[in-house]
């Protein structure tokens, strides 16, 4: 006697194929802010703070490409940056 495939409860209520955001919201997954997914200038980065620790962004005007250097604007380098809670750094 087969009962069929087992479907997790959240999947049964929120079909990801039909409504991907409903399933993400049901699991408490909050979409990233726009600055985390869209290339921006260094000056548009939020001020570093403890709640931003580990957050990433992509900047278009970094003055350096040296790994783990503190990022500053005014350059021509497009590069990924990470916040450590105190500063934004390359990497």
PyMOL Python script that loads the backbone (N, CA, C, O; Angstrom):
from pymol import cmd

cmd.read_pdbstr("""\
ATOM      1  N   UNK A   1       0.843  -1.167   0.000  1.00  0.00           N
ATOM      2  CA  UNK A   1       0.000   0.000   0.000  1.00  0.00           C
ATOM      3  C   UNK A   1       0.900   1.246   0.000  1.00  0.00           C
ATOM      4  O   UNK A   1       1.695   1.443   0.919  1.00  0.00           O
ATOM      5  N   UNK A   2       0.769   2.061  -1.014  1.00  0.00           N
ATOM      6  CA  UNK A   2       1.590   3.267  -1.150  1.00  0.00           C
ATOM      7  C   UNK A   2       0.757   4.502  -0.835  1.00  0.00           C
ATOM      8  O   UNK A   2      -0.389   4.632  -1.265  1.00  0.00           O
ATOM      9  N   UNK A   3       1.360   5.391  -0.084  1.00  0.00           N
ATOM     10  CA  UNK A   3       0.675   6.620   0.262  1.00  0.00           C
ATOM     11  C   UNK A   3       1.057   7.765  -0.673  1.00  0.00           C
ATOM     12  O   UNK A   3       0.523   8.866  -0.545  1.00  0.00           O
ATOM     13  N   UNK A   4       1.975   7.520  -1.612  1.00  0.00           N
ATOM     14  CA  UNK A   4       2.407   8.558  -2.540  1.00  0.00           C
ATOM     15  C   UNK A   4       3.583   9.329  -1.964  1.00  0.00           C
ATOM     16  O   UNK A   4       4.059   9.026  -0.870  1.00  0.00           O
ATOM     17  N   UNK A   5       4.044  10.319  -2.699  1.00  0.00           N
ATOM     18  CA  UNK A   5       5.209  11.075  -2.232  1.00  0.00           C
ATOM     19  C   UNK A   5       4.882  11.922  -0.994  1.00  0.00           C
ATOM     20  O   UNK A   5       3.769  12.423  -0.831  1.00  0.00           O
ATOM     21  N   UNK A   6       5.869  12.057  -0.152  1.00  0.00           N
ATOM     22  CA  UNK A   6       5.698  12.879   1.037  1.00  0.00           C
ATOM     23  C   UNK A   6       6.068  14.315   0.673  1.00  0.00           C
ATOM     24  O   UNK A   6       7.154  14.571   0.153  1.00  0.00           O
ATOM     25  N   UNK A   7       5.166  15.238   0.947  1.00  0.00           N
ATOM     26  CA  UNK A   7       5.373  16.654   0.628  1.00  0.00           C
ATOM     27  C   UNK A   7       5.499  17.419   1.928  1.00  0.00           C
ATOM     28  O   UNK A   7       4.619  17.320   2.783  1.00  0.00           O
ATOM     29  N   UNK A   8       6.595  18.199   2.107  1.00  0.00           N
ATOM     30  CA  UNK A   8       6.709  18.990   3.329  1.00  0.00           C
ATOM     31  C   UNK A   8       5.491  19.897   3.498  1.00  0.00           C
ATOM     32  O   UNK A   8       4.935  20.364   2.504  1.00  0.00           O
ATOM     33  N   UNK A   9       5.067  20.152   4.733  1.00  0.00           N
ATOM     34  CA  UNK A   9       3.850  20.947   4.968  1.00  0.00           C
ATOM     35  C   UNK A   9       3.856  22.311   4.287  1.00  0.00           C
ATOM     36  O   UNK A   9       2.840  22.719   3.724  1.00  0.00           O
ATOM     37  N   UNK A  10       4.978  23.022   4.328  1.00  0.00           N
ATOM     38  CA  UNK A  10       4.976  24.349   3.691  1.00  0.00           C
ATOM     39  C   UNK A  10       4.838  24.244   2.195  1.00  0.00           C
ATOM     40  O   UNK A  10       4.276  25.138   1.563  1.00  0.00           O
ATOM     41  N   UNK A  11       5.337  23.172   1.611  1.00  0.00           N
ATOM     42  CA  UNK A  11       5.241  22.984   0.156  1.00  0.00           C
ATOM     43  C   UNK A  11       3.786  22.720  -0.242  1.00  0.00           C
ATOM     44  O   UNK A  11       3.324  23.171  -1.290  1.00  0.00           O
ATOM     45  N   UNK A  12       3.085  21.990   0.602  1.00  0.00           N
ATOM     46  CA  UNK A  12       1.688  21.690   0.294  1.00  0.00           C
ATOM     47  C   UNK A  12       0.848  22.969   0.272  1.00  0.00           C
ATOM     48  O   UNK A  12      -0.058  23.100  -0.552  1.00  0.00           O
ATOM     49  N   UNK A  13       1.143  23.913   1.172  1.00  0.00           N
ATOM     50  CA  UNK A  13       0.367  25.146   1.246  1.00  0.00           C
ATOM     51  C   UNK A  13       0.843  26.203   0.263  1.00  0.00           C
ATOM     52  O   UNK A  13       0.038  26.972  -0.261  1.00  0.00           O
ATOM     53  N   UNK A  14       2.157  26.247   0.007  1.00  0.00           N
ATOM     54  CA  UNK A  14       2.734  27.297  -0.832  1.00  0.00           C
ATOM     55  C   UNK A  14       3.567  26.653  -1.927  1.00  0.00           C
ATOM     56  O   UNK A  14       4.762  26.424  -1.742  1.00  0.00           O
ATOM     57  N   UNK A  15       2.969  26.367  -3.032  1.00  0.00           N
ATOM     58  CA  UNK A  15       3.691  25.723  -4.122  1.00  0.00           C
ATOM     59  C   UNK A  15       4.701  26.706  -4.702  1.00  0.00           C
ATOM     60  O   UNK A  15       4.329  27.760  -5.218  1.00  0.00           O
ATOM     61  N   UNK A  16       5.986  26.350  -4.614  1.00  0.00           N
ATOM     62  CA  UNK A  16       7.072  27.226  -5.055  1.00  0.00           C
ATOM     63  C   UNK A  16       6.956  27.556  -6.534  1.00  0.00           C
ATOM     64  O   UNK A  16       7.276  28.671  -6.947  1.00  0.00           O
ATOM     65  N   UNK A  17       6.506  26.606  -7.328  1.00  0.00           N
ATOM     66  CA  UNK A  17       6.392  26.843  -8.769  1.00  0.00           C
ATOM     67  C   UNK A  17       5.323  27.894  -9.073  1.00  0.00           C
ATOM     68  O   UNK A  17       5.449  28.648 -10.038  1.00  0.00           O
ATOM     69  N   UNK A  18       4.284  27.943  -8.261  1.00  0.00           N
ATOM     70  CA  UNK A  18       3.201  28.885  -8.513  1.00  0.00           C
ATOM     71  C   UNK A  18       3.443  30.236  -7.849  1.00  0.00           C
ATOM     72  O   UNK A  18       3.049  31.270  -8.390  1.00  0.00           O
ATOM     73  N   UNK A  19       4.079  30.238  -6.693  1.00  0.00           N
ATOM     74  CA  UNK A  19       4.294  31.486  -5.971  1.00  0.00           C
ATOM     75  C   UNK A  19       5.570  31.392  -5.134  1.00  0.00           C
ATOM     76  O   UNK A  19       5.503  31.116  -3.936  1.00  0.00           O
ATOM     77  N   UNK A  20       6.744  31.621  -5.763  1.00  0.00           N
ATOM     78  CA  UNK A  20       8.003  31.449  -5.036  1.00  0.00           C
ATOM     79  C   UNK A  20       8.137  32.354  -3.812  1.00  0.00           C
ATOM     80  O   UNK A  20       8.741  31.939  -2.822  1.00  0.00           O
ATOM     81  N   UNK A  21       7.600  33.565  -3.843  1.00  0.00           N
ATOM     82  CA  UNK A  21       7.740  34.458  -2.696  1.00  0.00           C
ATOM     83  C   UNK A  21       6.905  33.995  -1.511  1.00  0.00           C
ATOM     84  O   UNK A  21       7.294  34.216  -0.364  1.00  0.00           O
ATOM     85  N   UNK A  22       5.773  33.362  -1.763  1.00  0.00           N
ATOM     86  CA  UNK A  22       4.940  32.888  -0.655  1.00  0.00           C
ATOM     87  C   UNK A  22       5.689  31.847   0.163  1.00  0.00           C
ATOM     88  O   UNK A  22       5.644  31.878   1.393  1.00  0.00           O
ATOM     89  N   UNK A  23       6.372  30.932  -0.500  1.00  0.00           N
ATOM     90  CA  UNK A  23       7.131  29.903   0.217  1.00  0.00           C
ATOM     91  C   UNK A  23       8.287  30.525   0.976  1.00  0.00           C
ATOM     92  O   UNK A  23       8.544  30.143   2.118  1.00  0.00           O
ATOM     93  N   UNK A  24       8.993  31.479   0.371  1.00  0.00           N
ATOM     94  CA  UNK A  24      10.109  32.135   1.049  1.00  0.00           C
ATOM     95  C   UNK A  24       9.618  32.890   2.276  1.00  0.00           C
ATOM     96  O   UNK A  24      10.253  32.845   3.329  1.00  0.00           O
ATOM     97  N   UNK A  25       8.489  33.587   2.147  1.00  0.00           N
ATOM     98  CA  UNK A  25       7.965  34.336   3.275  1.00  0.00           C
ATOM     99  C   UNK A  25       7.469  33.412   4.382  1.00  0.00           C
ATOM    100  O   UNK A  25       7.603  33.739   5.561  1.00  0.00           O
ATOM    101  N   UNK A  26       6.902  32.274   4.025  1.00  0.00           N
ATOM    102  CA  UNK A  26       6.419  31.311   5.009  1.00  0.00           C
ATOM    103  C   UNK A  26       7.580  30.764   5.836  1.00  0.00           C
ATOM    104  O   UNK A  26       7.405  30.408   7.002  1.00  0.00           O
ATOM    105  N   UNK A  27       8.758  30.698   5.233  1.00  0.00           N
ATOM    106  CA  UNK A  27       9.933  30.190   5.940  1.00  0.00           C
ATOM    107  C   UNK A  27      10.691  31.298   6.663  1.00  0.00           C
ATOM    108  O   UNK A  27      11.701  31.031   7.314  1.00  0.00           O
ATOM    109  N   UNK A  28      10.217  32.537   6.555  1.00  0.00           N
ATOM    110  CA  UNK A  28      10.874  33.649   7.218  1.00  0.00           C
ATOM    111  C   UNK A  28      12.069  34.185   6.453  1.00  0.00           C
ATOM    112  O   UNK A  28      12.912  34.873   7.028  1.00  0.00           O
ATOM    113  N   UNK A  29      12.157  33.881   5.164  1.00  0.00           N
ATOM    114  CA  UNK A  29      13.257  34.371   4.342  1.00  0.00           C
ATOM    115  C   UNK A  29      12.849  35.722   3.777  1.00  0.00           C
ATOM    116  O   UNK A  29      11.870  35.826   3.038  1.00  0.00           O
ATOM    117  N   UNK A  30      13.594  36.741   4.122  1.00  0.00           N
ATOM    118  CA  UNK A  30      13.283  38.096   3.688  1.00  0.00           C
ATOM    119  C   UNK A  30      14.129  38.431   2.470  1.00  0.00           C
ATOM    120  O   UNK A  30      15.333  38.174   2.480  1.00  0.00           O
ATOM    121  N   UNK A  31      13.543  38.995   1.426  1.00  0.00           N
ATOM    122  CA  UNK A  31      14.333  39.367   0.250  1.00  0.00           C
ATOM    123  C   UNK A  31      15.433  40.362   0.604  1.00  0.00           C
ATOM    124  O   UNK A  31      15.257  41.208   1.481  1.00  0.00           O
ATOM    125  N   UNK A  32      16.567  40.257  -0.083  1.00  0.00           N
ATOM    126  CA  UNK A  32      17.678  41.174   0.133  1.00  0.00           C
ATOM    127  C   UNK A  32      17.287  42.580  -0.302  1.00  0.00           C
ATOM    128  O   UNK A  32      16.492  42.745  -1.227  1.00  0.00           O
ATOM    129  N   UNK A  33      17.843  43.601   0.362  1.00  0.00           N
ATOM    130  CA  UNK A  33      17.577  44.969  -0.077  1.00  0.00           C
ATOM    131  C   UNK A  33      18.179  45.218  -1.450  1.00  0.00           C
ATOM    132  O   UNK A  33      19.081  44.498  -1.878  1.00  0.00           O
ATOM    133  N   UNK A  34      17.685  46.229  -2.134  1.00  0.00           N
ATOM    134  CA  UNK A  34      18.117  46.517  -3.496  1.00  0.00           C
ATOM    135  C   UNK A  34      19.620  46.720  -3.597  1.00  0.00           C
ATOM    136  O   UNK A  34      20.219  46.310  -4.591  1.00  0.00           O
ATOM    137  N   UNK A  35      20.259  47.347  -2.591  1.00  0.00           N
ATOM    138  CA  UNK A  35      21.697  47.594  -2.673  1.00  0.00           C
ATOM    139  C   UNK A  35      22.494  46.304  -2.663  1.00  0.00           C
ATOM    140  O   UNK A  35      23.653  46.302  -3.079  1.00  0.00           O
ATOM    141  N   UNK A  36      21.914  45.211  -2.204  1.00  0.00           N
ATOM    142  CA  UNK A  36      22.636  43.941  -2.150  1.00  0.00           C
ATOM    143  C   UNK A  36      22.598  43.193  -3.478  1.00  0.00           C
ATOM    144  O   UNK A  36      23.376  42.260  -3.678  1.00  0.00           O
ATOM    145  N   UNK A  37      21.717  43.581  -4.380  1.00  0.00           N
ATOM    146  CA  UNK A  37      21.580  42.843  -5.637  1.00  0.00           C
ATOM    147  C   UNK A  37      21.834  43.686  -6.883  1.00  0.00           C
ATOM    148  O   UNK A  37      21.923  43.143  -7.984  1.00  0.00           O
ATOM    149  N   UNK A  38      21.950  44.988  -6.729  1.00  0.00           N
ATOM    150  CA  UNK A  38      22.135  45.891  -7.852  1.00  0.00           C
ATOM    151  C   UNK A  38      23.487  46.592  -7.726  1.00  0.00           C
ATOM    152  O   UNK A  38      23.809  47.090  -6.648  1.00  0.00           O
ATOM    153  N   UNK A  39      24.291  46.647  -8.794  1.00  0.00           N
ATOM    154  CA  UNK A  39      25.565  47.369  -8.712  1.00  0.00           C
ATOM    155  C   UNK A  39      25.329  48.843  -8.350  1.00  0.00           C
ATOM    156  O   UNK A  39      24.467  49.505  -8.927  1.00  0.00           O
ATOM    157  N   UNK A  40      26.110  49.339  -7.387  1.00  0.00           N
ATOM    158  CA  UNK A  40      25.941  50.714  -6.914  1.00  0.00           C
ATOM    159  C   UNK A  40      27.299  51.378  -6.719  1.00  0.00           C
ATOM    160  O   UNK A  40      28.336  50.717  -6.773  1.00  0.00           O
ATOM    161  N   UNK A  41      27.284  52.678  -6.493  1.00  0.00           N
ATOM    162  CA  UNK A  41      28.502  53.420  -6.159  1.00  0.00           C
ATOM    163  C   UNK A  41      28.829  53.194  -4.683  1.00  0.00           C
ATOM    164  O   UNK A  41      27.935  52.933  -3.878  1.00  0.00           O
ATOM    165  N   UNK A  42      30.102  53.293  -4.335  1.00  0.00           N
ATOM    166  CA  UNK A  42      30.526  53.111  -2.943  1.00  0.00           C
ATOM    167  C   UNK A  42      29.775  54.079  -2.028  1.00  0.00           C
ATOM    168  O   UNK A  42      29.402  53.711  -0.914  1.00  0.00           O
ATOM    169  N   UNK A  43      29.557  55.280  -2.477  1.00  0.00           N
ATOM    170  CA  UNK A  43      28.865  56.279  -1.649  1.00  0.00           C
ATOM    171  C   UNK A  43      27.424  55.887  -1.327  1.00  0.00           C
ATOM    172  O   UNK A  43      26.839  56.424  -0.386  1.00  0.00           O
ATOM    173  N   UNK A  44      26.843  54.964  -2.088  1.00  0.00           N
ATOM    174  CA  UNK A  44      25.465  54.536  -1.852  1.00  0.00           C
ATOM    175  C   UNK A  44      25.374  53.360  -0.874  1.00  0.00           C
ATOM    176  O   UNK A  44      24.271  52.956  -0.506  1.00  0.00           O
ATOM    177  N   UNK A  45      26.512  52.806  -0.449  1.00  0.00           N
ATOM    178  CA  UNK A  45      26.491  51.713   0.524  1.00  0.00           C
ATOM    179  C   UNK A  45      25.933  52.218   1.850  1.00  0.00           C
ATOM    180  O   UNK A  45      26.185  53.361   2.232  1.00  0.00           O
ATOM    181  N   UNK A  46      25.178  51.377   2.557  1.00  0.00           N
ATOM    182  CA  UNK A  46      24.701  51.800   3.876  1.00  0.00           C
ATOM    183  C   UNK A  46      25.881  51.917   4.847  1.00  0.00           C
ATOM    184  O   UNK A  46      26.908  51.264   4.661  1.00  0.00           O
ATOM    185  N   UNK A  47      25.733  52.734   5.865  1.00  0.00           N
ATOM    186  CA  UNK A  47      26.771  52.877   6.879  1.00  0.00           C
ATOM    187  C   UNK A  47      26.972  51.541   7.577  1.00  0.00           C
ATOM    188  O   UNK A  47      26.000  50.920   8.006  1.00  0.00           O
ATOM    189  N   UNK A  48      28.224  51.085   7.699  1.00  0.00           N
ATOM    190  CA  UNK A  48      28.479  49.793   8.356  1.00  0.00           C
ATOM    191  C   UNK A  48      27.914  49.775   9.780  1.00  0.00           C
ATOM    192  O   UNK A  48      28.024  50.754  10.519  1.00  0.00           O
ATOM    193  N   UNK A  49      27.317  48.659  10.142  1.00  0.00           N
ATOM    194  CA  UNK A  49      26.737  48.488  11.474  1.00  0.00           C
ATOM    195  C   UNK A  49      26.719  46.999  11.791  1.00  0.00           C
ATOM    196  O   UNK A  49      26.821  46.169  10.888  1.00  0.00           O
ATOM    197  N   UNK A  50      26.590  46.665  13.052  1.00  0.00           N
ATOM    198  CA  UNK A  50      26.621  45.265  13.479  1.00  0.00           C
ATOM    199  C   UNK A  50      25.593  44.406  12.746  1.00  0.00           C
ATOM    200  O   UNK A  50      25.879  43.255  12.415  1.00  0.00           O
ATOM    201  N   UNK A  51      24.413  44.943  12.489  1.00  0.00           N
ATOM    202  CA  UNK A  51      23.375  44.149  11.822  1.00  0.00           C
ATOM    203  C   UNK A  51      23.679  43.896  10.348  1.00  0.00           C
ATOM    204  O   UNK A  51      23.019  43.072   9.715  1.00  0.00           O
ATOM    205  N   UNK A  52      24.668  44.592   9.797  1.00  0.00           N
ATOM    206  CA  UNK A  52      25.061  44.370   8.392  1.00  0.00           C
ATOM    207  C   UNK A  52      26.236  43.407   8.266  1.00  0.00           C
ATOM    208  O   UNK A  52      26.666  43.106   7.152  1.00  0.00           O
ATOM    209  N   UNK A  53      26.755  42.926   9.372  1.00  0.00           N
ATOM    210  CA  UNK A  53      27.905  42.014   9.340  1.00  0.00           C
ATOM    211  C   UNK A  53      27.617  40.813   8.442  1.00  0.00           C
ATOM    212  O   UNK A  53      26.625  40.107   8.621  1.00  0.00           O
ATOM    213  N   UNK A  54      28.504  40.600   7.474  1.00  0.00           N
ATOM    214  CA  UNK A  54      28.356  39.487   6.539  1.00  0.00           C
ATOM    215  C   UNK A  54      27.571  39.823   5.287  1.00  0.00           C
ATOM    216  O   UNK A  54      27.548  39.031   4.344  1.00  0.00           O
ATOM    217  N   UNK A  55      26.929  40.975   5.257  1.00  0.00           N
ATOM    218  CA  UNK A  55      26.168  41.374   4.068  1.00  0.00           C
ATOM    219  C   UNK A  55      27.129  41.734   2.943  1.00  0.00           C
ATOM    220  O   UNK A  55      28.234  42.224   3.177  1.00  0.00           O
ATOM    221  N   UNK A  56      26.683  41.481   1.724  1.00  0.00           N
ATOM    222  CA  UNK A  56      27.520  41.719   0.554  1.00  0.00           C
ATOM    223  C   UNK A  56      26.838  42.691  -0.388  1.00  0.00           C
ATOM    224  O   UNK A  56      25.616  42.842  -0.381  1.00  0.00           O
ATOM    225  N   UNK A  57      27.657  43.347  -1.202  1.00  0.00           N
ATOM    226  CA  UNK A  57      27.151  44.263  -2.221  1.00  0.00           C
ATOM    227  C   UNK A  57      28.140  44.251  -3.376  1.00  0.00           C
ATOM    228  O   UNK A  57      29.225  43.682  -3.262  1.00  0.00           O
ATOM    229  N   UNK A  58      27.770  44.873  -4.480  1.00  0.00           N
ATOM    230  CA  UNK A  58      28.635  44.983  -5.647  1.00  0.00           C
ATOM    231  C   UNK A  58      28.733  46.448  -6.007  1.00  0.00           C
ATOM    232  O   UNK A  58      27.728  47.090  -6.315  1.00  0.00           O
ATOM    233  N   UNK A  59      29.964  46.985  -5.969  1.00  0.00           N
ATOM    234  CA  UNK A  59      30.156  48.409  -6.251  1.00  0.00           C
ATOM    235  C   UNK A  59      30.823  48.597  -7.611  1.00  0.00           C
ATOM    236  O   UNK A  59      31.511  47.708  -8.115  1.00  0.00           O
ATOM    237  N   UNK A  60      30.605  49.757  -8.181  1.00  0.00           N
ATOM    238  CA  UNK A  60      31.088  50.019  -9.539  1.00  0.00           C
ATOM    239  C   UNK A  60      32.240  51.010  -9.598  1.00  0.00           C
ATOM    240  O   UNK A  60      32.791  51.250 -10.672  1.00  0.00           O
ATOM    241  N   UNK A  61      32.614  51.594  -8.455  1.00  0.00           N
ATOM    242  CA  UNK A  61      33.647  52.638  -8.498  1.00  0.00           C
ATOM    243  C   UNK A  61      34.697  52.496  -7.393  1.00  0.00           C
ATOM    244  O   UNK A  61      35.139  53.493  -6.822  1.00  0.00           O
ATOM    245  N   UNK A  62      35.094  51.256  -7.092  1.00  0.00           N
ATOM    246  CA  UNK A  62      36.106  51.030  -6.065  1.00  0.00           C
ATOM    247  C   UNK A  62      37.460  51.568  -6.518  1.00  0.00           C
ATOM    248  O   UNK A  62      37.797  51.519  -7.701  1.00  0.00           O
ATOM    249  N   UNK A  63      38.228  52.081  -5.561  1.00  0.00           N
ATOM    250  CA  UNK A  63      39.558  52.584  -5.898  1.00  0.00           C
ATOM    251  C   UNK A  63      40.626  51.504  -5.770  1.00  0.00           C
ATOM    252  O   UNK A  63      41.799  51.769  -6.033  1.00  0.00           O
ATOM    253  N   UNK A  64      40.244  50.286  -5.370  1.00  0.00           N
ATOM    254  CA  UNK A  64      41.205  49.199  -5.210  1.00  0.00           C
ATOM    255  C   UNK A  64      40.565  47.855  -5.542  1.00  0.00           C
ATOM    256  O   UNK A  64      39.344  47.700  -5.494  1.00  0.00           O
ATOM    257  N   UNK A  65      41.415  46.891  -5.881  1.00  0.00           N
ATOM    258  CA  UNK A  65      40.950  45.510  -6.074  1.00  0.00           C
ATOM    259  C   UNK A  65      41.694  44.570  -5.127  1.00  0.00           C
ATOM    260  O   UNK A  65      41.579  43.350  -5.249  1.00  0.00           O
ATOM    261  N   UNK A  66      42.452  45.126  -4.191  1.00  0.00           N
ATOM    262  CA  UNK A  66      43.216  44.324  -3.240  1.00  0.00           C
ATOM    263  C   UNK A  66      42.274  43.636  -2.266  1.00  0.00           C
ATOM    264  O   UNK A  66      41.469  44.294  -1.608  1.00  0.00           O
ATOM    265  N   UNK A  67      42.371  42.313  -2.172  1.00  0.00           N
ATOM    266  CA  UNK A  67      41.495  41.538  -1.311  1.00  0.00           C
ATOM    267  C   UNK A  67      41.588  42.014   0.134  1.00  0.00           C
ATOM    268  O   UNK A  67      42.683  42.198   0.663  1.00  0.00           O
ATOM    269  N   UNK A  68      40.477  42.204   0.745  1.00  0.00           N
ATOM    270  CA  UNK A  68      40.286  42.595   2.138  1.00  0.00           C
ATOM    271  C   UNK A  68      40.745  44.020   2.452  1.00  0.00           C
ATOM    272  O   UNK A  68      40.892  44.375   3.621  1.00  0.00           O
ATOM    273  N   UNK A  69      40.969  44.828   1.434  1.00  0.00           N
ATOM    274  CA  UNK A  69      41.273  46.246   1.657  1.00  0.00           C
ATOM    275  C   UNK A  69      39.956  46.990   1.878  1.00  0.00           C
ATOM    276  O   UNK A  69      38.931  46.633   1.296  1.00  0.00           O
ATOM    277  N   UNK A  70      39.987  48.008   2.707  1.00  0.00           N
ATOM    278  CA  UNK A  70      38.803  48.848   2.915  1.00  0.00           C
ATOM    279  C   UNK A  70      38.458  49.531   1.598  1.00  0.00           C
ATOM    280  O   UNK A  70      39.324  50.118   0.948  1.00  0.00           O
ATOM    281  N   UNK A  71      37.207  49.453   1.214  1.00  0.00           N
ATOM    282  CA  UNK A  71      36.792  50.003  -0.074  1.00  0.00           C
ATOM    283  C   UNK A  71      36.515  51.501   0.046  1.00  0.00           C
ATOM    284  O   UNK A  71      35.994  51.977   1.055  1.00  0.00           O
ATOM    285  N   UNK A  72      36.872  52.216  -0.995  1.00  0.00           N
ATOM    286  CA  UNK A  72      36.567  53.641  -1.097  1.00  0.00           C
ATOM    287  C   UNK A  72      36.215  53.920  -2.548  1.00  0.00           C
ATOM    288  O   UNK A  72      36.670  53.215  -3.449  1.00  0.00           O
ATOM    289  N   UNK A  73      35.424  54.924  -2.772  1.00  0.00           N
ATOM    290  CA  UNK A  73      35.003  55.271  -4.121  1.00  0.00           C
ATOM    291  C   UNK A  73      36.047  56.089  -4.852  1.00  0.00           C
ATOM    292  O   UNK A  73      37.125  56.367  -4.327  1.00  0.00           O
ATOM    293  N   UNK A  74      35.711  56.463  -6.058  1.00  0.00           N
ATOM    294  CA  UNK A  74      36.577  57.316  -6.850  1.00  0.00           C
ATOM    295  C   UNK A  74      37.394  56.575  -7.878  1.00  0.00           C
ATOM    296  O   UNK A  74      38.138  57.195  -8.637  1.00  0.00           O
ATOM    297  N   UNK A  75      37.275  55.266  -7.921  1.00  0.00           N
ATOM    298  CA  UNK A  75      38.020  54.476  -8.895  1.00  0.00           C
ATOM    299  C   UNK A  75      37.136  54.022 -10.036  1.00  0.00           C
ATOM    300  O   UNK A  75      36.033  54.530 -10.234  1.00  0.00           O
ATOM    301  N   UNK A  76      37.642  53.057 -10.780  1.00  0.00           N
ATOM    302  CA  UNK A  76      36.892  52.528 -11.924  1.00  0.00           C
ATOM    303  C   UNK A  76      36.687  51.028 -11.823  1.00  0.00           C
ATOM    304  O   UNK A  76      36.285  50.393 -12.799  1.00  0.00           O
ATOM    305  N   UNK A  77      36.957  50.450 -10.661  1.00  0.00           N
ATOM    306  CA  UNK A  77      36.870  48.999 -10.493  1.00  0.00           C
ATOM    307  C   UNK A  77      35.488  48.566 -10.031  1.00  0.00           C
ATOM    308  O   UNK A  77      34.951  49.102  -9.062  1.00  0.00           O
ATOM    309  N   UNK A  78      34.924  47.605 -10.721  1.00  0.00           N
ATOM    310  CA  UNK A  78      33.659  46.991 -10.308  1.00  0.00           C
ATOM    311  C   UNK A  78      34.022  45.728  -9.547  1.00  0.00           C
ATOM    312  O   UNK A  78      34.691  44.843 -10.081  1.00  0.00           O
ATOM    313  N   UNK A  79      33.576  45.643  -8.287  1.00  0.00           N
ATOM    314  CA  UNK A  79      34.028  44.543  -7.434  1.00  0.00           C
ATOM    315  C   UNK A  79      33.033  44.266  -6.307  1.00  0.00           C
ATOM    316  O   UNK A  79      32.267  45.144  -5.908  1.00  0.00           O
ATOM    317  N   UNK A  80      33.059  43.045  -5.809  1.00  0.00           N
ATOM    318  CA  UNK A  80      32.211  42.675  -4.682  1.00  0.00           C
ATOM    319  C   UNK A  80      32.815  43.139  -3.373  1.00  0.00           C
ATOM    320  O   UNK A  80      34.033  43.113  -3.199  1.00  0.00           O
ATOM    321  N   UNK A  81      31.960  43.564  -2.451  1.00  0.00           N
ATOM    322  CA  UNK A  81      32.408  44.010  -1.135  1.00  0.00           C
ATOM    323  C   UNK A  81      31.576  43.336  -0.051  1.00  0.00           C
ATOM    324  O   UNK A  81      30.448  42.907  -0.293  1.00  0.00           O
ATOM    325  N   UNK A  82      32.150  43.248   1.154  1.00  0.00           N
ATOM    326  CA  UNK A  82      31.495  42.622   2.293  1.00  0.00           C
ATOM    327  C   UNK A  82      31.617  43.552   3.494  1.00  0.00           C
ATOM    328  O   UNK A  82      32.626  44.240   3.651  1.00  0.00           O
ATOM    329  N   UNK A  83      30.598  43.572   4.334  1.00  0.00           N
ATOM    330  CA  UNK A  83      30.627  44.390   5.540  1.00  0.00           C
ATOM    331  C   UNK A  83      31.032  43.512   6.723  1.00  0.00           C
ATOM    332  O   UNK A  83      30.507  42.411   6.888  1.00  0.00           O
ATOM    333  N   UNK A  84      31.972  44.002   7.552  1.00  0.00           N
ATOM    334  CA  UNK A  84      32.349  43.264   8.761  1.00  0.00           C
ATOM    335  C   UNK A  84      31.727  43.873  10.014  1.00  0.00           C
ATOM    336  O   UNK A  84      32.074  43.497  11.134  1.00  0.00           O
ATOM    337  N   UNK A  85      30.814  44.807   9.818  1.00  0.00           N
ATOM    338  CA  UNK A  85      30.157  45.476  10.926  1.00  0.00           C
ATOM    339  C   UNK A  85      30.790  46.817  11.253  1.00  0.00           C
ATOM    340  O   UNK A  85      30.183  47.659  11.914  1.00  0.00           O
ATOM    341  N   UNK A  86      32.036  47.011  10.777  1.00  0.00           N
ATOM    342  CA  UNK A  86      32.750  48.260  11.019  1.00  0.00           C
ATOM    343  C   UNK A  86      33.067  48.984   9.727  1.00  0.00           C
ATOM    344  O   UNK A  86      32.927  50.204   9.647  1.00  0.00           O
ATOM    345  N   UNK A  87      33.494  48.239   8.706  1.00  0.00           N
ATOM    346  CA  UNK A  87      33.848  48.806   7.403  1.00  0.00           C
ATOM    347  C   UNK A  87      33.352  47.888   6.300  1.00  0.00           C
ATOM    348  O   UNK A  87      33.019  46.728   6.540  1.00  0.00           O
ATOM    349  N   UNK A  88      33.308  48.425   5.084  1.00  0.00           N
ATOM    350  CA  UNK A  88      33.083  47.618   3.888  1.00  0.00           C
ATOM    351  C   UNK A  88      34.465  47.314   3.312  1.00  0.00           C
ATOM    352  O   UNK A  88      35.285  48.220   3.165  1.00  0.00           O
ATOM    353  N   UNK A  89      34.727  46.060   2.988  1.00  0.00           N
ATOM    354  CA  UNK A  89      36.016  45.697   2.441  1.00  0.00           C
ATOM    355  C   UNK A  89      35.843  44.870   1.166  1.00  0.00           C
ATOM    356  O   UNK A  89      34.788  44.279   0.934  1.00  0.00           O
ATOM    357  N   UNK A  90      36.893  44.838   0.347  1.00  0.00           N
ATOM    358  CA  UNK A  90      36.879  44.093  -0.913  1.00  0.00           C
ATOM    359  C   UNK A  90      36.896  42.602  -0.583  1.00  0.00           C
ATOM    360  O   UNK A  90      37.707  42.134   0.216  1.00  0.00           O
ATOM    361  N   UNK A  91      35.998  41.883  -1.205  1.00  0.00           N
ATOM    362  CA  UNK A  91      35.994  40.429  -1.027  1.00  0.00           C
ATOM    363  C   UNK A  91      34.642  39.863  -0.755  1.00  0.00           C
ATOM    364  O   UNK A  91      34.502  38.651  -0.586  1.00  0.00           O
TER     365      UNK A  91
END
""", "prot")
cmd.dss("prot")
cmd.show_as("cartoon", "prot")
cmd.util.cbc("prot")
cmd.orient("prot")
